[in-house]
Amino acid sequence: MKMTGLISSLFYRTQLRETKALKPMFAGFAAIVVIAAVAWYGLGQAGFSSQDTQSSANVRLD
C-alpha cells in the first residue's frame, strides 16, 4: 500500500514538472502565431503584398 502511494506521488510530481516546463513553449508558439497574423495583415494594408509589389503594367495577374 505504501509503495503504490509513493509511486503515484512521484508520478504526479513528474507530470506537474513537465506541465510547467511546457508553458513557455506554448507561449512561444502563441507568440509566433500572433506575430505572423499581425505581419500578414499589416503588410497587406501597407501595400507590401506580393501582388502590389510585383505587378506593373507589363505583368498580368488574373
Contacts in CASP RR format, 6 or more apart in sequence:
PFRMAT RR
TARGET T0000
AUTHOR 0000-0000-0000
METHOD contacts of the structure
MODEL  1
MKMTGLISSLFYRTQLRETKALKPMFAGFAAIVVIAAVAWYGLGQAGFSS
QDTQSSANVRLD
43 49 0 8 1.000
44 52 0 8 1.000
47 53 0 8 1.000
51 61 0 8 1.000
54 61 0 8 1.000
55 61 0 8 1.000
END
